[in-house]
Amino acid sequence: MAEALRAGGVRYVVVSAPEDASAATRTLAPFAGTAVAEFFRDRGEHALVVYDDLTAHAVAWRELSLLLERPPGREAFPGDVFYLHARLLERSTQLSAEAGGGSLTALPLATTEDGRLSAYVPTNLIAITDGQVVLSRGLFASGQKPAVDAGLSVSRVGARAQAQAFRHLAGRLRLDYASFLELESFARVGTRLEASAQRRLEVGRRLRRLLQTPRLAPQGVMAQLLRLSLASQSDLLMRIPEDRVSELATAMEAELPARLTGLTARLEAETVLSAGDEATLAEAVARWVEARLLPEAAHG
């Protein structure tokens, strides 16, 4: 079943194949959805097709393969599941200007059993796609939303597609944060930690607060760069009480851009950070934070 919707000038087409539909219908639904997306692409427009989800699609194909008496392979799936999904996902492309300039982007979803990323279908999709975003049930239960596992989530084109300012400031932030999550899990068993490891835990907890933003409040370029600049200054970050990191970060991104109007305008237009810009940004952040903390220290 297909349904076309329109909201805010954007067209949505939903191709539905529920679980009680026949295996043949569930197998053909993603291909039908891709054909609809290609219609927009071939008209010079940009289309996104979301496959929710390809694990269920593989199960439907397994049912058909068993009826066709094809030999099962790994995890009882037929051996051509990889080819089936590769043939589907590789239809996503960017057309040249001569061909109309349209594009088709694929966002395949897969379900993992007990978070097992090494299952057959997830590993196939990892081999085909340009990266993966892994959602963790444990992080979701702890209240982190979206529950993105920074250690397992990978982008194989992120550095080339990311704006220079973000790439430069973020640096090793993802790896450091993933390392903190591992250390935090290790610390829960009650192991005695060295001073350096304890400091990494304290910095990591503050980073987690810093990366949390209000719900339904998209961050502008300058707001993100201010938070990343603070994240790169671990000594300064350690001076902020953990329970006040989010509050101060929100206040900082509301006040500082107006004081750095020239830098804000240039970064939002070009998103390129020079060494001088980085130093100016870091100094402005440090002065603002120290000015906020100084009255509290004097009062205390």
WODA-V400982 format. One record per residue. RES is the residue in three letters. BURIAL is I if it has 24 or more other C-alpha atoms within 12 Angstrom, else O. Layout:
((RES/BURIAL) (RES/BURIAL))
This chain:
((MET/O) (ALA/O) (GLU/O) (ALA/O) (LEU/O) (ARG/O) (ALA/O) (GLY/O) (GLY/O) (VAL/O) (ARG/O) (TYR/O) (VAL/I) (VAL/I) (VAL/I) (SER/I) (ALA/I) (PRO/O) (GLU/O) (ASP/O) (ALA/O) (SER/O) (ALA/I) (ALA/I) (THR/O) (ARG/I) (THR/I) (LEU/I) (ALA/I) (PRO/I) (PHE/I) (ALA/I) (GLY/I) (THR/I) (ALA/I) (VAL/I) (ALA/I) (GLU/I) (PHE/O) (PHE/I) (ARG/I) (ASP/I) (ARG/O) (GLY/O) (GLU/O) (HIS/I) (ALA/I) (LEU/I) (VAL/I) (VAL/I) (TYR/I) (ASP/I) (ASP/I) (LEU/I) (THR/I) (ALA/I) (HIS/I) (ALA/I) (VAL/I) (ALA/I) (TRP/I) (ARG/I) (GLU/I) (LEU/I) (SER/I) (LEU/O) (LEU/O) (LEU/O) (GLU/O) (ARG/O) (PRO/O) (PRO/O) (GLY/O) (ARG/O) (GLU/O) (ALA/O) (PHE/I) (PRO/I) (GLY/O) (ASP/O) (VAL/I) (PHE/I) (TYR/O) (LEU/I) (HIS/I) (ALA/O) (ARG/O) (LEU/I) (LEU/I) (GLU/O) (ARG/I) (SER/I) (THR/I) (GLN/I) (LEU/O) (SER/O) (ALA/O) (GLU/O) (ALA/O) (GLY/O) (GLY/O) (GLY/I) (SER/I) (LEU/I) (THR/I) (ALA/I) (LEU/I) (PRO/I) (LEU/I) (ALA/I) (THR/I) (THR/O) (GLU/O) (ASP/O) (GLY/O) (ARG/O) (LEU/I) (SER/O) (ALA/O) (TYR/I) (VAL/I) (PRO/I) (THR/I) (ASN/I) (LEU/I) (ILE/I) (ALA/O) (ILE/I) (THR/I) (ASP/I) (GLY/I) (GLN/I) (VAL/I) (VAL/I) (LEU/I) (SER/I) (ARG/O) (GLY/O) (LEU/O) (PHE/O) (ALA/O) (SER/O) (GLY/O) (GLN/O) (LYS/O) (PRO/O) (ALA/O) (VAL/I) (ASP/I) (ALA/I) (GLY/O) (LEU/I) (SER/O) (VAL/O) (SER/O) (ARG/O) (VAL/O) (GLY/O) (ALA/O) (ARG/O) (ALA/O) (GLN/O) (ALA/O) (GLN/O) (ALA/I) (PHE/I) (ARG/O) (HIS/I) (LEU/I) (ALA/I) (GLY/O) (ARG/O) (LEU/I) (ARG/I) (LEU/O) (ASP/I) (TYR/I) (ALA/I) (SER/I) (PHE/I) (LEU/I) (GLU/O) (LEU/I) (GLU/I) (SER/O) (PHE/O) (ALA/O) (ARG/O) (VAL/O) (GLY/O) (THR/O) (ARG/O) (LEU/O) (GLU/O) (ALA/O) (SER/O) (ALA/O) (GLN/O) (ARG/O) (ARG/I) (LEU/I) (GLU/I) (VAL/I) (GLY/I) (ARG/I) (ARG/I) (LEU/I) (ARG/I) (ARG/I) (LEU/I) (LEU/I) (GLN/I) (THR/I) (PRO/O) (ARG/O) (LEU/O) (ALA/O) (PRO/O) (GLN/O) (GLY/O) (VAL/I) (MET/I) (ALA/I) (GLN/I) (LEU/I) (LEU/I) (ARG/I) (LEU/I) (SER/I) (LEU/I) (ALA/I) (SER/I) (GLN/I) (SER/I) (ASP/O) (LEU/I) (LEU/I) (MET/I) (ARG/I) (ILE/I) (PRO/I) (GLU/O) (ASP/O) (ARG/I) (VAL/I) (SER/I) (GLU/I) (LEU/I) (ALA/I) (THR/I) (ALA/O) (MET/I) (GLU/I) (ALA/O) (GLU/O) (LEU/I) (PRO/I) (ALA/O) (ARG/O) (LEU/I) (THR/O) (GLY/O) (LEU/I) (THR/I) (ALA/O) (ARG/O) (LEU/I) (GLU/I) (ALA/O) (GLU/O) (THR/I) (VAL/I) (LEU/I) (SER/O) (ALA/O) (GLY/O) (ASP/I) (GLU/I) (ALA/O) (THR/O) (LEU/I) (ALA/I) (GLU/O) (ALA/I) (VAL/I) (ALA/I) (ARG/O) (TRP/I) (VAL/I) (GLU/I) (ALA/O) (ARG/I) (LEU/O) (LEU/O) (PRO/O) (GLU/O) (ALA/O) (ALA/O) (HIS/O) (GLY/O))
